[in-house]
Amino acid sequence: MNRDAAVWGLVGALTFLVLAQGYRLATGDGPGFPVLLAVALAVFLATTLTVPVVAARMRRV
């Protein structure tokens, strides 16, 4: 895992948390905080693992 992938993972996780907070503010409903953190962690890991693959494909195009 390189630094760029970790930064993009952080961007993905924070984006998810911002959207989830906006949903909770707009509707007054939503999953609890531990669930949101678990999903944000999953988004971080998925984004971090896929960034090198996408970057390699974009370099070939």
Backbone hydrogen bonds in HBPLUS format (Angstrom, degrees):
<---DONOR---> <-ACCEPTOR-->    atom                        ^
c    i                          cat <-CA-CA->   ^        H-A-AA   ^      H-
h    n   atom  resd res      DA  || num        DHA   H-A  angle D-A-AA Bond
n    s   type  num  typ     dist DA aas  dist angle  dist       angle   num
A0006-ALA N   A0002-ASN O   3.16 MM   4  6.47 157.7  2.21 149.6 155.9     1
A0007-VAL N   A0003-ARG O   2.92 MM   4  6.18 153.8  1.99 151.1 158.2     2
A0008-TRP N   A0004-ASP O   2.98 MM   4  6.25 163.0  2.01 152.1 156.2     3
A0009-GLY N   A0005-ALA O   2.89 MM   4  6.09 148.5  1.99 143.4 152.8     4
A0010-LEU N   A0006-ALA O   2.92 MM   4  6.18 151.2  2.01 143.5 150.9     5
A0011-VAL N   A0007-VAL O   2.91 MM   4  6.22 154.8  1.97 148.7 155.9     6
A0012-GLY N   A0008-TRP O   2.93 MM   4  6.16 158.5  1.98 146.4 151.8     7
A0013-ALA N   A0009-GLY O   2.96 MM   4  6.20 161.0  2.00 149.6 154.3     8
A0014-LEU N   A0010-LEU O   2.91 MM   4  6.05 166.9  1.93 153.0 156.8     9
A0015-THR N   A0011-VAL O   2.92 MM   4  5.99 152.9  1.99 145.1 153.0    10
A0016-PHE N   A0012-GLY O   3.03 MM   4  6.25 157.8  2.08 145.5 151.1    11
A0017-LEU N   A0013-ALA O   3.03 MM   4  6.33 160.5  2.07 148.1 153.1    12
A0018-VAL N   A0014-LEU O   2.93 MM   4  6.15 154.5  2.00 148.3 154.8    13
A0019-LEU N   A0015-THR O   3.00 MM   4  6.23 165.8  2.02 153.7 157.1    14
A0020-ALA N   A0016-PHE O   2.87 MM   4  6.07 158.8  1.92 153.5 160.0    15
A0021-GLN N   A0017-LEU O   2.92 MM   4  6.04 154.2  1.99 143.2 150.1    16
A0022-GLY N   A0018-VAL O   2.95 MM   4  6.17 156.2  2.01 147.6 154.3    17
A0023-TYR N   A0019-LEU O   2.99 MM   4  6.24 152.6  2.07 144.7 151.9    18
A0024-ARG N   A0020-ALA O   2.97 MM   4  6.25 157.3  2.02 145.9 152.0    19
A0025-LEU N   A0021-GLN O   2.89 MM   4  6.13 154.5  1.95 149.8 156.8    20
A0026-ALA N   A0022-GLY O   2.93 MM   4  6.05 152.9  2.00 145.5 152.8    21
A0027-THR N   A0023-TYR O   2.94 MM   4  6.01 158.4  1.98 152.4 157.3    22
A0028-GLY N   A0024-ARG O   2.77 MM   4  5.02 141.7  1.91 129.9 140.4    23
A0036-LEU N   A0032-GLY O   3.10 MM   4  6.42 158.3  2.15 151.6 158.1    24
A0037-LEU N   A0033-PHE O   2.98 MM   4  6.25 158.2  2.03 155.2 160.8    25
A0038-ALA N   A0034-PRO O   3.00 MM   4  6.20 152.6  2.07 143.0 150.4    26
A0039-VAL N   A0035-VAL O   2.97 MM   4  6.24 161.2  2.01 153.5 158.0    27
A0040-ALA N   A0036-LEU O   2.87 MM   4  6.04 156.5  1.93 146.5 153.8    28
A0041-LEU N   A0037-LEU O   2.93 MM   4  6.12 150.6  2.02 143.0 150.4    29
A0042-ALA N   A0038-ALA O   3.02 MM   4  6.32 153.1  2.09 143.1 150.4    30
A0043-VAL N   A0039-VAL O   2.84 MM   4  6.14 155.0  1.90 151.4 158.4    31
A0044-PHE N   A0040-ALA O   2.89 MM   4  6.10 156.7  1.94 145.1 151.7    32
A0045-LEU N   A0041-LEU O   2.96 MM   4  6.22 164.1  1.98 151.3 154.6    33
A0046-ALA N   A0042-ALA O   2.92 MM   4  6.07 166.2  1.94 150.5 154.7    34
A0047-THR N   A0043-VAL O   2.89 MM   4  5.94 165.6  1.91 151.5 155.9    35
A0048-THR N   A0044-PHE O   2.90 MM   4  5.96 163.1  1.92 149.1 154.6    36
A0049-LEU N   A0045-LEU O   2.97 MM   4  6.07 152.5  2.05 146.4 153.2    37
A0050-THR N   A0046-ALA O   3.07 MM   4  6.18 142.7  2.21 142.7 152.0    38
A0051-VAL N   A0047-THR O   3.06 MM   4  6.03 143.1  2.20 152.6 159.0    39
A0054-VAL N   A0050-THR O   3.04 MM   4  6.28 168.1  2.05 162.8 165.8    40
A0055-ALA N   A0051-VAL O   2.88 MM   4  5.98 164.8  1.91 158.3 163.0    41
A0056-ALA N   A0052-PRO O   3.01 MM   4  6.09 154.6  2.08 140.5 146.9    42
A0057-ARG N   A0053-VAL O   3.07 MM   4  6.34 155.5  2.13 147.0 153.5    43
A0058-MET N   A0054-VAL O   2.92 MM   4  6.14 153.6  1.99 149.9 157.3    44
A0059-ARG N   A0055-ALA O   3.04 MM   4  6.24 143.6  2.17 143.0 152.0    45
A0060-ARG N   A0057-ARG O   3.21 MM   3  5.26 130.3  2.48  95.0 107.5    46
